[in-house]
Amino acid sequence: MHRTRRHGLLAINAASLIFGSAALFGRLPVSTVWVVAGRSGLAAITLAAVCALTQRWRPLPAALRPWLVASGVMLAAHWLAFYGSIQQAGIAVGTVTFATFPLFTLLVESIRRRQRPSPIHVGAAVTIVLAIAWLFGVPEAGVNRWGIVAGLSSAVLYALYWHVSRPLAKTLPDAWSAVLQNAVVCAVTAPIALMQAGIPASPRVWWGLLWLGTVNTAVGLVLYQRALRFLDTTTCSAFIALEPVYAILLARLLLNEPAPARTLVAGALIVAASLAMLKHDAGGSLPSSTPDCSR
C-alpha cells in the first residue's frame, strides 16, 4: 500500500472513531443545551487557534453573513435534537436514526436540482424507510419513540444544515467556516443554558465538555481534512458513514450500554443503504465535503 494512502486511511479511521465517540457525551449529567453550548464554544476557541497558527482564515463577506447565521442555527438545532435523542432513547438509537441523513440530503438535492433519483437511490431510500419502520414497529424495552423522532429530526436538520452551508464552503477554508459556525451555535445556546440551569459545578462535566469540544470536534475535523489530502471524498465519506458502528461499540465497552437487536438490524440496513448511495453517487449529491462538527 502506498505510504500516503496508508496515512490517509489511518487519519480517516481515527476521525471516524473520534466523531463516533462524540455520541457518548450525550450521557453527561447535564442538560442537552449545555452539551451543545460547551461543545461549540470550546470547539470555536480550539479551531480559531489552529487557524491562527496555520493562517487559514479570511474576512467574512457581508453577503455570506445570513448564510452563516442560518447554518449556525441549523447546526445548533441538529445537535440539540441529536443529543436529545441519545438522552431519551440511548446511543444506539440516536446514532442509527441520525445515520439516515443521506436520505434527507438526497431529497433536498433532488428538489434543488429538479432531478429524479436513480434506481439505486430509490432502492436505498426504500431500505432506509423500512429500517425506520422496523424501529417504530414494536419498540423494545427502553426504546423511546420520541427518541426515534428526535434522532430523525437531527438527520433532517443536518441535511438542511449541509445545504445552507454550501455558500460558506465554497468561499471559506473548512476550519475557519467551522470556527464561525460554532461561534454562532454558542451565541445561540449559551444564554439559554445559563438561564435554564446556571453554570455546571461538576468537574466531570467540564472535563467531558473540554474533550468533546477539543478532541471530538477540533481534532476530528483536522484529521478529516488531513485524510482528504490523500483519499478521495467518497472514500472518506464511506468511513464516516460507519460512525454508528463505532458509537455502539464504544457505548458497550465504556458505558456498558447494550444495543437492542432491533436497533442493530435497522442500523445495519441504514449503513448499507448509505454506503450504496455513496458508491453510486461520487459526484456530490451526498455530503462528501467535510462533515464539520455535527457529531
N, C-alpha and C positions, 0 to 999 in steps of 0.2 A: 504494500500500500504506500502510495506517495506520502512523503512526510507532511506536506502542507495539508493534504486531505485528512491525515490522521489527526493533526492539530485541530482541524475544523470539527471532526467528529467528536473529539474529546470536549471541545468547547460547547457544542450543541447538546451533548448528553448532560453536561454539567448544568447548562442553562435550563434544560427541561426538568431536571431534578430540582433545581432551585425554585423555578416557577411553580412546580407541582407542590413543593413543601409549603408554599405560602398559604395554602388552604388550612394547614394545621393551626395557624394563628387565629382562626375563627373560634377556637376553643379557649382563647384567653378570657379570664374572668373580668371582662369589661364590656361596655356597650359596643354595638356594631359601629356606631358613629365615631367612637374613639379609636377603634381599629383603623378606620379609613382616614381619619384626621391625622393620627400619628404616623401611619404609613406614608401618606402623601407628603406631609411636612418634612419628615426625615429623609425621604427619597429626594425631594427637591433640593435640600441642602447638600446631600451627598453628590448628586448628579451635577449640581452647579459647581462644586469643587472640581469634579472631573472635567467639566467643560472649560473651566478657568485654566487648568493645567495643560489641557490639550488645545486650547484656543479654538474650541468648536462651539462658538456662539455667534449670533448675529442679531442685529436690531429687529424687532418685530414690526413688519409693515402695518400701517394703520388698517389697511384693507383686510388683514388677517385677524384683527382683534375679535370681531364677532365669532369667527370660527374657533378661536382659542377658547373663548368663554363657553361656547356651545359644547365643544369637545370635553372641556374640563367638567362641566355639569353632567354630561353623559357618563364620563368615567366615574365620577362620584356616585351617580345613581347605580351604575353597574356594580361597583364594589359593595355598596350598601345591600343590594339585592343578593349578591354572591355570598357575602358573609352572613346575611340574614338566613339564607338557605342552609348554610352549614350549621348555624346555631339551632335552627328548627328541626332539620332532618338528618344532619350528620355530614361528614366529609365526603363519603362516597356519593350520596345523592347530590350534594352541592356541586361536586366536580363533574359528575356524569351529566347532569342536566345542563351545566354550562357548556359542556363539550358539544352541544347541539348548535353552537353559534354558526358553524359553516352553513347550515341550512338557512338560517335567517339572513346571513350575508349574501347567500345566493339569491334569495328573494329580493333583497334590496338592490343588488346589482342587476338582476333581470329587469326590474322595474325601471331603474335608471337608464339602462342601455336599450330597453324595449326589445329584448331578445327572449326567445323561448328557450327554456333549459333543455339540454341534451338528454337523450335516454338514460345516460349514466347518472346525470344529476337527478332525474326523476326517480330512478331506482334507489339512489342513495337517500333522497328525501323521504320516499315511502318507508325505507328501512328505519330511518330516524323517527318518523311518526309512529310506526309500530312499536319501536322500543319505548317511546314515551307512553304510549297507550298501555304497554306491558307494565310500566311503573305505576300508572294510575289505576290499573285494573283491580288488583287486590293487594293493596299495600300491606307489607309485612309489619310485624310488631316493631314499633319505634320509627317507622317511616311516616312522616307527616306530609299530607297532601299540600299544605300551604308551603312547606319547604320545597316541594317539587315545583310549585308555581313560582316561588321566588327564584329558584335556580334557572327556570326557563326565562323568567324576566331578565335575569342577568345576561343570558345569552342574547336576547333581543336587544338589550341596551348596548351590549358590546358591538353587535353588528352595526347599530346606528352610530356608535362612537367611532368605529373604524371609518365609516362613511364620511362623517363630518370632519375627521382628522386628515383626510386626504390633501386638502389645500396646504395644511401645515407641513405634511411630509414631503411635498414637492418643493418647498421653499427653505425649510429649516433643517439643520442636522438632527438626526433622531434623538440624540441625548438632550440637546437643547430644547427641542419640542417637548420632551418628557419633563424637563425642569419646569417649563411654563405651565403645562397641563397639571402637573402635581401641585404647583403653587395655587392654581385656581381651585383644585379639589380641597386643599387645606383651607383656603379662604372661605369656601362654602360650608365645610363641615365643622371646622374648629369652633366657631361661635356656638353652633348647635350643641356640640359635645360639652362645652363649658357650661352652658345654660342647663343642659339635661342632667349632668351628674358631677360637675366640677372636675378638678384635676385628679386623676387616679393616684392613690397613695402607695399602691403595691409596687415594690421594686421589680417583681416578676413581670408585671405588666409592661413597665418601661423597658426592661431588657428585651422582652418579646417584641415590642414595637420598634426598638432600635434595630434588632436583627431583621425584622420584616422590611423596614424602610431602606436599610443599607445593603444587606446581602440579597434578600429575596427580590428587591426591586432594582436597585442600582447595579449591583454586581451581576445579577441575572441579565440585565439589559446589555451591559458591557460585553459579557460572554457571548450573547446572541450576535451582537454586532461583529465580534471577532470571528465567529463561525461563518458569517456571511462573506468574509474575505476569502474563504477557502471553499465554501459549498454554495450551491445554488439555493434560491429562496424556497423552492418546492421541497427539497430535502430537509431544510431547516424547519419548515412548517410541519412536515410529517413527524419529525421528532417532537415538536411542541404539542402536536395532537395527542401524544402519549402522556401528557401531564396527569390525566385522571389515574393512570396506572401507578405512577409514582406516588400520587397523593394517597391512594387507597392503601398501597403497601406501607408507606410511612406511618399512616394513621394506625395501621395494625401493629407495626413494630414499636412505635414510640408512644402511642396513646392507648394501645390495646383496644382499639375501636374496630369491631368487625364490620364487614360489609355484607348486607343481606344478599342472598343468592339472586333474587330478582333484580337487584340493582347491578350485580356483576354481569348478568346476561344482557341487560339493557345497555350497560357501558360498553361491552364488547361489540354489540351491534352498532352503536353510535360511533365508536372509534373506527371500526372497519369501514363504515359508510363515509366518514370524514376523510379517511386515507384514500378511498376510491375517488372521491371528488378532487382531492389534491393531485392525485396521479393523472387524472383525466384533464384537469384544468390548470396547467402550469402557467397559463398566460396572465393570471392575476385576478380572476373574479372572486377568489378567496383571498383572505388577508395574508399574503405571503411576505409582506414587509414586516418590520419589527413589531412583535406582539406587545411592545412597550411594557407597561407596568400593571396590566389588568388582572394578574393572578394573585 
